[in-house]
Amino acid sequence: MSDATPEVPQTAHDDAIEPVVMPPASVGRTLRNQRKAVLLGIGLVVAALWVSIPLGEWRIGMFLAGGFALGLLNHLITEFAMQKAVASGDAVTRQAYAASSLWRLAFISVLAFGLAFLYWPDGAAVMFGLAIFHMIALTLTAIPLLREVRKA
């Protein structure tokens, strides 16, 4: 099997089929595609530390920032996995997608629960940070989709 980028047929125009070349998955492209999520994650980390340190609750702020960072990591890994699946040119089955998601979520969850358990009660802020990031990221993802549905 070669490392060449696979060609996927786009559409048939009369007798000619124009191939669409999918670029390979890359971290740089993932970061560019998820620019808003990266800025959101950085903003939430800075806000958590900016608010908590002057209040004397730096540990809670650090764990909350850690939860935001884990949420951003999950978001970026999801984008990268989707890029790899599309670039491979193979049809992604539901089972393969579910297995990939399960392993990714298991890793993030075990890490978050481990931190929460080891540093209880302040460590519980990791779980809150993860949940808050996911709610905001889901909202940012849903808004453009809802606009498209409204247009249709």
N, C-alpha and C positions, 0 to 999 in steps of 0.2 A: 504494500500500500504506500503510495507516495504522499509527500507533505504538501502537494499542490492544492490550491484552493478549488473545491468542487464547483462544478458548473451546474446550475439548476435551471431547467427550462422555464421561461417566463410565460409567454403566450404565443399562440400560433397566429401569425399574420399571413394569410393565404397559405403559401407553401413553405415559408421560412420560419424557423424557430430561433428566436434570439435568446441566447443564454444570459442569465443574470449571474454574475460572479459575486459571491458573498465574501467579504473580507474576513480574515481569521479573527477569532476572539482575541482581545487584548485588554490589558488593565487600563491603558490610556484611553481607549475608546469607551470602556465602562465608566471611567471617571467623567469623561466628557458628556456621555449620555445621561448620567445621573448627577449633573452639576447642581441642580436644585437640592437634591437629597444630601449631597456632600456639604453644601453651604448650610442647610438646615441642621445637619449633625454638628458641624463646627459651632454654629450659633448656639445650639442647645448646650453643648459642653461648656462653652464660655459663659453662658448665662447661669448654668448650675454652679460653676465655681465663683462667679462674680457675686452671686447672691449669698451663697452659703459661707464663704470664708469670712466676710465681715460680721456675720451673725455668730461666728464661733462654732459652726457646725461643718467644718471642713471635711470630716470623714463622710458625712452624708452627701455632701456636694461631690466628693470624689467618686463615690459609688453610683450616684445618680448620673454623673458624667460617663462613668464606665458603662452603665446601661444604655445611654445614648450611643456610645461608641459601638457596643455590641449590636444594637439595632441597625446602625449604619453599615457595619460589616456584613450583617445578614442581607441587607438590601443590595449591597454591591456584589456579594457572592451570587445572589439570585440572578442579577443582570448578566454577570459573566457566564453563568451556567446556561442561560438562555442564548447568549451569543454563540457559545460553543455548539449548542444543539442545532441552531440555525445554520451555522457555518459548515457543520459536518455534512449537510445535505441529506442525511438519513431522516426518515420519518421518526419522530419521537413518539413513543408509545406512552399511554397513560401510566403504565406500570413503571417504566423507566423514569418518567418525570416524578411520579410519586416517591420512588425510591430515593432519587436525588434530593427531593425536598425533605424527606424524612431524615436522611443523614445530616443535612445541613441544619435543620431545626433541632435535631437531637444534640448536635455539637454545641450550638448556641445555648440551648436550654440547660444542658449539663453544666456548662461553664457558668451561666448566670445563677443557677441553683447552688452550685458549689460555692461561689463567692458569697451568696446570701447566707448559706449555712455556716461557712467558716467565720464570717464577720458579723454574725447576728448580734444585735438588732440593726446596726447601721448598714450592714450588707444588704438588707432587704430593699434598699434604695435602688440596687441594680435592677431588680424586677420592675420597679416603678418606671425607671428610665427606659427600659426596654419596651414596656407597654406604651408609654407616652410617645416614644419615637414611632412605634408601629402605627398608632392611631393617627398621628400627624401625617406620616408617609402615605398611609392608606387614603386619607382625605385628599392629599395632593395628587394622588394617582386617580382618584375617582372623579375629581372635578372636570378634567378634560374629557373623560368618558361620558359624563352626564351631559356635557355641552354637545358632544357628537350625537348622543341619543336624542336630545332636544331638536337638533337640526334635521334629523331623519324623519 
